[in-house]
Amino acid sequence: MREPKSKQFFTLILPLTLMSTAVLKNSIRRLRFEKSMTQEELALRTGVSRQTIMSIERGDTNPSVLLAFKISAALEMPIVDVFQMEGSLVPV
C-alpha cells in the first residue's frame, strides 16, 4: 500500500552549478591594527565578547547585521570597507 503524500519524503538535489559560493570576508584585523585597537577594546565598544570578535575576524562566524554596523562604527569605517562578499550568487 502506498503512503499518503504527507508522509512521503522528497530529496531535492541541486546541480553543483546552482549552488551559491558567496562567503563573507572582513578586514577587521587589519583595520584594528591600523587604529592600534585590541580585540578586547573592539569587543567592549560593540557589546560582545573578545571571543566573538576573534571568531568573526577568523571567518568562523558571521556577525548579525546590527553587529556588523556596530563593528564598522567602532572602527570608524564604512561597512563596505569592513565586510566584503566574495564568490557568486545562484543565477536566476
KELUM-682944 format. One line per field, with one value per residue: x negated, y negated, z of N, C-alpha, C, O in turn; residue in one letter; residue number from 1. Coordinates in steps of 0.02 Angstrom, whole numbers, plus 50000, padded with zeros to 5 digits. Example, Ala and Ser with C-alpha at 12.3 -4.5 7.8 and 13.67 -1.06 7.14 Angstrom:
# KELUM-682944
n.xx: (49340, 49358) $
n.yy: (50284, 50112) $
n.zz: (50390, 50354) $
ca.xx: (49385, 49316) $
ca.yy: (50225, 50053) $
ca.zz: (50390, 50357) $
c.xx: (49340, 49355) $
c.yy: (50165, 49998) $
c.zz: (50390, 50394) $
o.xx: (49288, 49330) $
o.yy: (50166, 49943) $
o.zz: (50423, 50402) $
residuo: (a, s) $
num: (1, 2) $
This chain:
# KELUM-682944
n.xx: (49958, 49974, 49898, 49977, 49966, 49922, 49834, 49732, 49562, 49460, 49314, 49215, 49100, 48982, 48898, 48721, 48686, 48787, 48768, 48734, 48583, 48550, 48466, 48434, 48312, 48190, 48107, 48068, 47962, 47847, 47891, 47910, 47777, 47722, 47781, 47729, 47802, 47862, 47930, 48008, 48041, 48119, 48220, 48277, 48325, 48424, 48508, 48496, 48413, 48233, 48199, 48300, 48270, 48145, 48184, 48262, 48167, 48081, 48165, 48243, 48368, 48514, 48563, 48712, 48822, 48839, 48729, 48624, 48637, 48611, 48477, 48416, 48444, 48373, 48245, 48240, 48267, 48338, 48463, 48444, 48309, 48263, 48327, 48340, 48415, 48371, 48362, 48501, 48677, 48823, 48869, 49012) $
n.yy: (50059, 49888, 49745, 49599, 49436, 49340, 49408, 49445, 49427, 49312, 49285, 49153, 49123, 49014, 48962, 48940, 48819, 48734, 48691, 48574, 48483, 48385, 48299, 48218, 48102, 48013, 47862, 47836, 47865, 47804, 47670, 47645, 47653, 47545, 47443, 47461, 47542, 47659, 47828, 47842, 47708, 47674, 47766, 47721, 47596, 47634, 47715, 47855, 48015, 48039, 48159, 48175, 48072, 48119, 48239, 48190, 48113, 48216, 48277, 48381, 48361, 48272, 48104, 48032, 47921, 47801, 47807, 47804, 47673, 47605, 47642, 47583, 47449, 47432, 47448, 47339, 47338, 47358, 47484, 47564, 47561, 47636, 47761, 47884, 47966, 48116, 48221, 48298, 48277, 48383, 48408, 48336) $
n.zz: (50000, 49964, 50038, 50109, 50031, 50123, 50204, 50126, 50080, 50001, 49910, 49864, 49746, 49699, 49553, 49550, 49492, 49528, 49655, 49780, 49798, 49881, 50010, 50166, 50193, 50292, 50350, 50476, 50569, 50507, 50502, 50638, 50683, 50615, 50685, 50809, 50899, 51015, 51017, 51129, 51161, 51048, 51066, 51187, 51145, 51057, 51126, 51138, 51167, 51178, 51120, 51026, 50935, 50892, 50830, 50724, 50655, 50610, 50521, 50558, 50608, 50560, 50580, 50652, 50563, 50633, 50724, 50632, 50584, 50704, 50728, 50616, 50644, 50764, 50716, 50640, 50502, 50336, 50313, 50201, 50184, 50286, 50282, 50155, 50016, 49942, 49800, 49714, 49680, 49664, 49497, 49415) $
ca.xx: (50000, 49936, 49906, 50006, 49916, 49895, 49782, 49678, 49506, 49430, 49247, 49200, 49028, 48967, 48834, 48668, 48685, 48840, 48753, 48700, 48515, 48540, 48443, 48422, 48243, 48186, 48042, 48069, 47895, 47804, 47915, 47894, 47706, 47711, 47805, 47699, 47857, 47860, 47994, 48045, 48069, 48172, 48275, 48310, 48360, 48481, 48552, 48490, 48352, 48173, 48202, 48343, 48231, 48094, 48218, 48282, 48105, 48057, 48213, 48278, 48437, 48537, 48599, 48779, 48818, 48828, 48660, 48581, 48639, 48577, 48405, 48397, 48446, 48317, 48183, 48248, 48260, 48400, 48472, 48417, 48236, 48250, 48353, 48345, 48440, 48332, 48396, 48558, 48743, 48854, 48900, 49085) $
ca.yy: (50000, 49826, 49697, 49535, 49386, 49304, 49447, 49458, 49381, 49297, 49257, 49108, 49119, 48961, 48969, 48901, 48752, 48694, 48678, 48511, 48487, 48322, 48301, 48152, 48090, 47949, 47829, 47811, 47869, 47753, 47605, 47638, 47639, 47476, 47398, 47483, 47564, 47730, 47863, 47827, 47641, 47678, 47803, 47676, 47543, 47662, 47752, 47928, 48041, 48041, 48222, 48162, 48033, 48164, 48286, 48153, 48098, 48277, 48301, 48439, 48339, 48211, 48063, 48008, 47857, 47749, 47810, 47781, 47600, 47582, 47650, 47531, 47384, 47431, 47440, 47275, 47354, 47381, 47556, 47599, 47565, 47685, 47826, 47893, 48031, 48147, 48277, 48279, 48299, 48430, 48372, 48344) $
ca.zz: (50000, 49956, 50093, 50088, 50011, 50181, 50236, 50078, 50086, 49937, 49915, 49809, 49734, 49652, 49519, 49580, 49463, 49558, 49725, 49793, 49825, 49916, 50079, 50195, 50215, 50328, 50359, 50546, 50599, 50478, 50523, 50710, 50690, 50592, 50738, 50872, 50940, 51032, 51012, 51191, 51155, 50998, 51098, 51235, 51108, 51020, 51172, 51131, 51198, 51137, 51081, 50969, 50887, 50865, 50785, 50664, 50619, 50577, 50472, 50585, 50623, 50527, 50629, 50634, 50527, 50683, 50748, 50577, 50585, 50765, 50717, 50569, 50679, 50812, 50677, 50604, 50431, 50305, 50320, 50142, 50191, 50338, 50260, 50083, 49993, 49889, 49770, 49673, 49699, 49618, 49441, 49411) $
c.xx: (49955, 49951, 49938, 49950, 49884, 49838, 49725, 49624, 49474, 49362, 49235, 49125, 49016, 48901, 48783, 48667, 48738, 48828, 48715, 48631, 48499, 48519, 48428, 48350, 48242, 48114, 48034, 47998, 47849, 47825, 47903, 47822, 47690, 47732, 47777, 47752, 47852, 47929, 48038, 48078, 48127, 48233, 48313, 48351, 48423, 48527, 48551, 48425, 48293, 48173, 48246, 48306, 48179, 48126, 48239, 48220, 48079, 48103, 48250, 48352, 48453, 48575, 48670, 48770, 48805, 48756, 48611, 48579, 48604, 48501, 48380, 48394, 48388, 48250, 48184, 48237, 48328, 48404, 48442, 48341, 48217, 48270, 48360, 48373, 48395, 48369, 48456, 48623, 48769, 48885, 48975, 49105) $
c.yy: (49938, 49778, 49633, 49484, 49350, 49343, 49464, 49406, 49372, 49266, 49215, 49104, 49067, 48975, 48922, 48829, 48707, 48679, 48612, 48523, 48425, 48334, 48230, 48149, 48024, 47926, 47805, 47810, 47813, 47683, 47593, 47619, 47568, 47425, 47415, 47504, 47639, 47762, 47847, 47758, 47640, 47714, 47759, 47623, 47570, 47704, 47828, 47951, 48037, 48103, 48214, 48123, 48077, 48212, 48252, 48137, 48158, 48301, 48363, 48425, 48277, 48170, 48050, 47942, 47800, 47749, 47788, 47705, 47572, 47587, 47596, 47462, 47379, 47421, 47376, 47284, 47371, 47457, 47594, 47602, 47616, 47755, 47828, 47963, 48055, 48207, 48253, 48308, 48350, 48390, 48387, 48357) $
c.zz: (50000, 50014, 50067, 50073, 50070, 50214, 50188, 50087, 50018, 49949, 49853, 49803, 49680, 49617, 49551, 49554, 49492, 49631, 49731, 49822, 49866, 49989, 50102, 50219, 50253, 50335, 50430, 50575, 50573, 50502, 50597, 50720, 50669, 50645, 50807, 50922, 50953, 51019, 51071, 51186, 51105, 51028, 51146, 51200, 51074, 51064, 51164, 51166, 51150, 51094, 51020, 50915, 50854, 50813, 50720, 50623, 50579, 50521, 50494, 50596, 50583, 50578, 50606, 50596, 50576, 50709, 50694, 50575, 50646, 50757, 50670, 50602, 50728, 50777, 50636, 50529, 50402, 50307, 50261, 50143, 50244, 50316, 50185, 50068, 49937, 49863, 49731, 49701, 49648, 49560, 49438, 49339) $
o.xx: (49904, 50008, 49928, 49895, 49826, 49798, 49675, 49638, 49462, 49354, 49242, 49090, 49037, 48853, 48802, 48649, 48735, 48874, 48671, 48621, 48441, 48550, 48412, 48329, 48288, 48066, 47996, 47978, 47817, 47783, 47888, 47806, 47650, 47704, 47798, 47749, 47839, 47979, 48098, 48136, 48179, 48290, 48375, 48407, 48471, 48580, 48600, 48388, 48302, 48149, 48232, 48311, 48170, 48098, 48234, 48221, 48058, 48082, 48286, 48394, 48409, 48615, 48686, 48716, 48764, 48726, 48561, 48526, 48569, 48465, 48327, 48349, 48356, 48205, 48135, 48203, 48371, 48352, 48416, 48311, 48159, 48234, 48384, 48357, 48383, 48405, 48462, 48623, 48738, 48922, 48998, 49165) $
o.yy: (49936, 49771, 49615, 49490, 49332, 49313, 49493, 49347, 49421, 49225, 49239, 49083, 49075, 48998, 48869, 48783, 48646, 48656, 48596, 48567, 48413, 48374, 48187, 48189, 47983, 47964, 47757, 47760, 47779, 47642, 47537, 47574, 47534, 47370, 47387, 47486, 47678, 47727, 47838, 47750, 47609, 47694, 47758, 47606, 47532, 47726, 47861, 47909, 48032, 48101, 48243, 48140, 48074, 48223, 48282, 48145, 48151, 48340, 48394, 48470, 48235, 48197, 48057, 47912, 47756, 47695, 47755, 47675, 47521, 47541, 47566, 47423, 47326, 47391, 47360, 47244, 47396, 47491, 47650, 47641, 47638, 47803, 47780, 48011, 48018, 48240, 48193, 48356, 48359, 48343, 48441, 48365) $
o.zz: (50034, 50035, 50010, 50099, 50067, 50249, 50209, 50101, 49982, 49994, 49797, 49849, 49623, 49648, 49577, 49591, 49483, 49666, 49691, 49863, 49883, 50025, 50061, 50261, 50247, 50328, 50442, 50604, 50613, 50521, 50618, 50759, 50701, 50648, 50857, 50981, 50907, 51011, 51064, 51203, 51118, 51016, 51146, 51221, 51064, 51040, 51181, 51191, 51090, 51037, 50967, 50856, 50793, 50760, 50666, 50562, 50522, 50478, 50454, 50593, 50573, 50616, 50547, 50598, 50562, 50715, 50710, 50566, 50642, 50776, 50683, 50591, 50732, 50804, 50602, 50497, 50438, 50303, 50269, 50106, 50247, 50330, 50154, 50102, 49889, 49900, 49716, 49740, 49595, 49572, 49455, 49325) $
residuo: (m, r, e, p, k, s, k, q, f, f, t, l, i, l, p, l, t, l, m, s, t, a, v, l, k, n, s, i, r, r, l, r, f, e, k, s, m, t, q, e, e, l, a, l, r, t, g, v, s, r, q, t, i, m, s, i, e, r, g, d, t, n, p, s, v, l, l, a, f, k, i, s, a, a, l, e, m, p, i, v, d, v, f, q, m, e, g, s, l, v, p, v) $
num: (1, 2, 3, 4, 5, 6, 7, 8, 9, 10, 11, 12, 13, 14, 15, 16, 17, 18, 19, 20, 21, 22, 23, 24, 25, 26, 27, 28, 29, 30, 31, 32, 33, 34, 35, 36, 37, 38, 39, 40, 41, 42, 43, 44, 45, 46, 47, 48, 49, 50, 51, 52, 53, 54, 55, 56, 57, 58, 59, 60, 61, 62, 63, 64, 65, 66, 67, 68, 69, 70, 71, 72, 73, 74, 75, 76, 77, 78, 79, 80, 81, 82, 83, 84, 85, 86, 87, 88, 89, 90, 91, 92) $
